[in-house]
């Protein structure tokens, strides 16, 4: 271990471009005692909270707290890391300042008031932070481009000023006389437990109030998998403004088709807009929703493996219109646009 620690900082700098001043390690106290760390002059800080990370920003309680051990790799590591500024030799490796909230307190108060309509799902005891406060901070963090999941939002919250915290109705600690922000675990519990469709409805109404009426001609619907989480979502945006129209999770052991149909059912798609989807959605039910329920038009490709549909299109469409005019080598055919109420539909 000593040989590894002696060269760790240099190896890290050679590979990642910056040195290391301290390291940490976790020990399962139900299986080990951490003797090797103690013998190597590590410091035991105490037990963890007992949560395990299963995705980039998702933690579950596993009821097995670990021992947290730390060790300095430089004699002045603690002094340098706790100082207001890093020494000159380390400043080139310092990351840019964290994102800060530039919204004025009245704007934050208005945002919090909107989220105050969200139903409180938690029990009466043990609630320091209101749902509206947590949702307003989360919205501000995402508008500021904060990344890193719940941890990133919690770090962003710590940079809020006292007037901003007061406007957001953060919990006031009578002992310290300070407004305290929610912890990472608090963001986790609320954002996982709140009703997503309720939050979505409020957020879209707020978006409309800020941006005004939707005049975009195109709606794009597509499925995406959230990085490092395995969560698959179907989302709708209008173009060219990139206004969000809704998001629907894809259920386990399912696919995008039913999720997209649920999304179309509630999304604020306007009559006359052109809805674009990929080839898997080229089917009667989805098209009927767009044309008859929404009064919109659709833009759908025909894939080469949709033989029956492809053959029908070849027979019904004019020779000058693909796929009658160009088979495209058996790949997805150019899109077919159908106006709402078109007799040839």
N, C-alpha and C positions, 0 to 999 in steps of 0.2 A: 504494500500500500504506500509506503514512504517513497519508493522509487517512482510509482505512478504520480503521486502528488508533486514530486519535485519537477517533473517535466510537463505536467498537465497544462499550466498557463502558457508555456511556449508552444506546445502542440496546438492548443486551442487558437492562439493568435495566428499561427501559420495556416490553419484551416479556415477559421471564421473571421480573422482580421481584428481581433481584440483580445487583450489578456483577461485573466480571471483573478480576482482578489480573494474570493471565499467560495467554499463548496458546501453542499448539504447532502444528507442521506437519510433514508427512512429505514427503521428497523421494526419488524413485527414482534412486539414484546411477548406475544403468546407462543412464539417459536424460538426467539433468540434474546440474548441479554445485551447485545451491543458491546461485548467485551473488547473486541478488536478495535472498535472506534475509541473507547475509553483509553486503551493502551497506546493508541496513536495520537493522543492529546486532542481528541475532538471534544466539543462541549455539547452536553445534552440540554436542549431548550425546553423540552416537555413533550406531551402527547399531542397528536393532531386531533381534529374534531371528529374523525371517523367517517369521512366521505371519500369515495373513490371516483376517479375521473373515467368516464366511459365514452366521451366524445370531446370535441374541442371546448364546448361550453356547457357540458351536462355532467352533473355529479349525482351520485346516489349514496345514501347512508348504508354502510356495510357493518357497523357496530364492532369494528376492529381497529381502534386508534393505533397509530404507529408512533414510535419514538422519533423525534426530530433531532438529528445531530448536525452540528456545523463545525467547520474548521477554517481558520484563516490561512491563506497561502502566502501572505506578506505580513511582516511585523506591524505595518501601519494600516492594514486593511480596515480595521474597525474605525480608526480615526478618519481615514479618507472617506469611507462610505457614509459616515454620520455627519460629515462637515457640510455646510451650506453649498459649497462648490468643490468639485474635484480638483486635485492638483493639476498644474499645467501639463504635466507629462501624460495625464489621462484624459484631458479635455477633448482631444481629437476623437476619442472613442465614445463620447457622450451622445446619447440619442437626442433628437429634437424634443422640445417641450411637449408635454401631453396636451391633447386637445382641451381647450377651455370654452366655456359657455359665454358667448358674446351677446346673449339676449338680455334685454333690460327686465328688471323685476315686474313691471306691469305686463309685459308679454308672457313671462313665465306664469304669472297669476292667471292670465286668460287661458293659457294652455292647461293648467291644472284644473280650472273650472270645467273644462270640457270633459276631462277624464273623470271628474267627480260623478258623472252619470253611470260609470261602470259599477256593476253590482259587487259588493263586498262579500267574498265567499269564505273568508276565514272566520274562525270562532272568536268570541268576544275577548278572551284573555290573550295576553302576550303580544298585542299589536302596538308597536311603537310608530310605525310608518304607515300612512294611509295608501290605499291602492292608487288613488289619483296622483299622489306625489311620486310614487315609484314609476308609474306609466309616463308621467310628464318628463322625468329625468331620463328614462330610457329613450323616449322620442327625441329629446334634445341631443343625446349622445349619438344616436344614429344619424341625425341630420348633420352633426359635426364630423361624420365619417369615422367614428370610433369603431375599432375592430377588437376582436378578442373575446366575444361572448359576454357572459355575465361579469367576468373579471374586468373586462375593458370598461363596461358601463359603471361598475363600482369605483374604478379608478377615476373615471371622468367626474363622478359625483363628488369626490373628495376635493376637486378643484373649484367647486362652486363657492362663490363669495358668501359672506354672511347675509347681505340683502337678498341675494338670489335664493338662498336656503329659506329665508323667512317668507319670501313670495311663494315658494313651493310648499309651504307648510311642513317643513321638515321638523322632526321631533326635537323639542327643546328640553335639554338636560338641565334640570334645576340645580344640580350639584356644580356643574362646570359653567353654567350660564351660556352654553353654546348650542347652536342648532346642529344636530348630528344627522348625517346622511345614512341611507340604508347600506347594509353590508352586502357582500357578494351573495351570501346565502339567502338574504332577504329578497334580492332581485330574482334569484333562481326560483324560490318558492312561489312568488307572486306571478311571475311571467309564465310559469308552467301551469299554475292553477286558475288563472283568469280565463273567462270565456272569450275565445279568440274572435268569434263573429261579432260579439258585442263591441270589442275594442276596434275591430275593423270598421264597423258602421260609424263609430264616432270619428275615427281617423279619416275616413273618406269624406264625411261631412265637413270636417275641419279643412281638408284639402280643397274642397269645393269653395269654401268660404274665402280661402286665401287666393286660389287661382281663378275663381270665377267659373262661369258655365263652360262645360266641355265642348269644344268646337273641333276636336281632332277628327279626321276622316277615317282613320285606321285603328283597329284593335288587334293586337297580337297576343295570342295565347300559346304558352309553351310550358313544358315541364323541365324542372331543374332539380338536381340533388344537392343539398346543402353540404358544403365541403366538410370532411372529417366527421360527419354525423350519421350519414345514411338516410337522413330524412328527405323524402321526395315530395316536391310541391308542384302544383299547377298554378301558374300565375297569369294574370291578364293586365296588360298596360295599353294605354292609348297613345298613338303616335301622331305628330312628332314630339309632343310635350313630355312623353314618358310618365304620364299621370297613372298612378296605380288604380286598378279597378277591382282588385281582390286577389286573394290567395287561398287555395284549397289543398289540404294535405292529402296525399295518396295513401290509402289504407294499406296495411300489410297484406301481402299475398293478393294484391290487386294491381291495377295499372292506371294510367293517366285517364283513360276514357271515362269511367264513371265520375272521377274527381272533376274532370273538365266539364262534364254535363251539370254537375252540382254548381260549379263556379259560374257557368253561363246563366243558370237559372236565377242567380241573385245579383250578378254583376250589372252595373249601370250601363249596359250597352244601349246605345241610342238608335232609333230608326234611321236607316240610311247609312250607318257606318259599315265599313267593310271589315269583316272578322277573318283573320288569317290563322290557320292551324296547319299542323303537319299531316302526313298521309294517314296516320293511324286513326284520325278523327273523320276521315271521309266515309261517313255512314249516315243512314237515314235519320236516326234519332237526333244526332248532333245538329245536322242540317235543319231539321224541322224546328228545333229550339231557336236557332238563329233567325230563320226566315219567318216563322209564324208567331213565335212567342215574343221575339224582340223586334221584328220588322226590319232586320238588318240584312246585309248581303254577306256572302261568304267567298273565301278564296281558298280552295283546297286542291292539293295535288293528287294525282292518281298513281299509286306505286305499281311497279311492274308485276308484283305478286298478287295484285287485286285483279285477277284475270277476268272474272265475270263483269265487274264494273268497267274495266278497261275495254272489253268487247262491246258493252252497251254504249260507251262513249264513242267508240269508233263508228258505230252504226247510226247514232243519233246526231252527232255533231257534223257540221259542214266539212267538206274535204279540206278547206283552207285552215281549219282550226285543229290544233293538236288535241288528242293523239291521232286523229284521222290523218292529218297532214304529215306527221313526223313521229315515228315510233321511238326515237331517242335511244335505241340500243337496248330496250327492255328495262331501262331505269325509270325513276320517277318521272312522270310526264309533266309538262308545263301546266301551271295552275289553270283551273277553270273557274271563272267568275260567273255567278248566277245572281241576277237581280231578284229581290223579294217578289214573289208572285209570278215568276217567269213560268209560262205554261210548259216549257220544256224541262222543268225541274223534275 
